[in-house]
Amino acid sequence: MVRKGDYIPKRDDDFFNFQGNLDNEVVANAVAWGILAAAVAALVARRAVYEPLYTKSQNKGNRTQADVLAHRQMRNVYEKEIRVFDKAYLMFNPLVTDEDRRRMRLTVRDIEPTPRPEITTAPIVGLKGMESGRIEVRCRVTTDQTRPSMPKAANEVAVNYILVERGDIAPENPEKCPEKIIISKSKFIIDAGAENAGKQFYGFFRWMNTSRLDRSGPWSKVHTVIVP
């Protein structure tokens, strides 16, 4: 869950109006929202200190640099206390509705996960034979020229492969491959077994979104290596 943007206004006059409205709403609804009386009293007390300093700092014809600085320092303190109060009593309070939060000009929490976009490219695959029938696989995206990587929209790599006698014809498509695995990393090992040393590995690779299979990417071309 994320909170988008910052609900604290930057302009001093906007902040003055924001805090006054927030304070009024909290005082009016504190009992219904189950907020501790001491916490409400502390918020009201801070407002009582802040507002005269704001008013004095806005009087351009009768203010000093010390007045402006005092207001700035108190506003910084007040902002921090409002954020703490919001997090403690408003943000996650089930008694406070989203409409209440909008009325107080607080950011409404986004509880809907951002959908992963559709994947339109296949992995760039590198295969390397290792000892004892193992094959190292490195998958990467087109913008990464060196290290293994996975697009943000993907969370798995699907592999369909087959082991055949060396020199046999490659399968036409992934459906012709009986071995199927799904791996959560872009660099991994396929253990073909030492007994299959010397055989030909043919494999197809695909970026997967396992929460939305319809957004998974296309299969790669066939890749091959001799099992060591």
N, C-alpha and C positions, 0 to 999 in steps of 0.2 A: 504494500500500500504506500502510496506516495502523496505528498502534499505539494501541489504545484505552485511555484512562485512564492512571494513573501507577502503576507497579509498586513504587515506593519507599514503604514504610509511613510513615505520619505519626507514630504513637505511638512513643515512644522504645523501649519494651520490644519492640514488634513489629519495629522496625528492627534492634534488637540480634539477635533471632532470625533475621531475614532475612539479615543480612550474614554471620552465622556459618554458616548453611546454604549460602549462595552460595560462601563461601570454601572450605568443605569439599568441595563438589562440584567446584570449579575445581581444587583441589589433587589430588583423586583422578583427574580425567579430563584434566588438562592435556596430557599426552603424546598421548592418543588424539585430542584435539581440535586438536592442533597449535598450542597457545598457547605463546608465547615464555616461556622460563624466567624471564627478567628481569621480564616483566610479572606473572607469578605471584608472584615474590618481592616485588615492590612492593606487591601487594595484601595479601599476608600481613603485610608489615611495617606497613602502615597499620592492619590489624586489631589488631596487637600494641600499637599506640599508643592506639587508640580504646577498646578494651574496658576497660582499667583506669580510664580517665576516665569511662566510662559507669557502672561499678560504684561509683565514688566519688560520682558525682552522685546515685545512687539511695539512698545512705545518708542518709536524712533526719535522723537523729539526730547525724550527725557529718560534715556537709558545710558548705562555705562558699559564698558567692555566687560567689567566684572559681572554685570547683570546678564549679559549674553552668555558668558562662560558658565555661570551658575545654572542657567536654564539648560544649556547643552549637556552638562554633567548629569543633571537630574533626569533629563529625558533618556539618556543612555541607561541609567539605573532602572527607570520606570519601564522601558522597553523590555529589558531582561526579565523583570518581574512579571510583566504581562505574558511573556512567552512561557515562563515557568507555570504561571497560574493556568494558562490555556491547556498546557500539556497535562497538568495534574487534575483539572476539574471540568474541562470543556471538551477537549479533543476526543477522548475515549469514553466519555460519560454517556451511558446508554439512555439516560434521562433527558439528554440534550439532543434535540432533533437537528437534522441538516437545515431545516428552515430556521431554527433558532440560531444556528451558526451563521447562516447567511444574513440574518437580521443584525447580528453583531459584527458582520463584515469579516468573519473568520473564514479561512479556506476550508472548504468541505473536502474531507478525505476522499480520494479516489480509490475505491475498493475493487474496481474492475481491473484485472490484469491487462496490460497492453498486449494485444495479440501479436504473435510473431509473424512477420511478413512471409509471403510465399517465396520459396527458394527457387531460383531460376537457373542456377549453374550446377554443374557436376564437380566433384572434387578433382584437383590435380593430384595424381597418385604417384608415389615413388615406392618401388619394391626392392628389397635387398635380402638375398639369401643369407641365413646365419647357420650356425652349427645345429646338428641333431634334428634336421627337418623343420626348422623354424624360419619364418619369413617376417622380416620387419616391414611394417607398412607406415608410410608417412603421407598424410593427406593435408592439403593446404588450399587456401582460396587463391583466386587469381591475383589479388593485390599483394600477396605475400610470396616473395621469391625464394625464401630460404627455409624458414622454420615451419613445423607443422602448425596448423591453425584450423579453426572451425568458424563458419559464419555465425553471427549473433542469432540468426533465425533458426539455427540447427542445434540439436542437443545430442545427436547420435550419428554414427556412421553405420550404414547397412552394407554388408558384403555378401554377395552370392558368388560362390566359386566352385570349381571342379578340379580334380586331380586326374590327369590322364597320362598315358605313355608319352614319353618325350617325342615331340614332332607331330603328335596328333592334331587334327584340325580344331581350332577354337570354337566354342559354342556360339550360336548365332545371337543369343540374348540371355539376360539374367535368369529367365525362367527355365533355361536348359541346365542350370547349375544346381545340383542337389544340396550342396552345403550352404547354409544360411546363418549368418551371425549378425549381431548388432553390438556395437562398441561405443562407449561414451567418451572416448578420447580420439584425438586426431592422429596420434602416434601409438601404435600397438603392435603386438606380436600375434601372428597366426601360427599355431603349432600344427603343422601338417603331419607330424609323426616321423620319426627316424626311419621307419619301415617304408616310407614313401620317397626316400632320397632318390634323386635322379628323375623323378616324374615332373611333368609339366603342370604348373599352376596357372589356371586362367581365372580371373576374377573381375567382377563388376562392382562398382562402388557408388554410393549414393548418400547425400546429406539427408538426414531425417529430422522431422519435427514430430516426436512421438505423441505429443498432446493434440496435434492437428495433422494427421497423416496426409490430408489433402493438400497441405502446404509444403510437403517434402519435395526435394529437388529431383531432377532427372537422373537416370543412371549414366555412369561414365561409359566410355568406350572400354573394351576388354583390355585388361592388363595381364602380363604374363611374366613368369620367372621360373627358373629351374629350382626345384626343391633341393637344398644342399644335403 
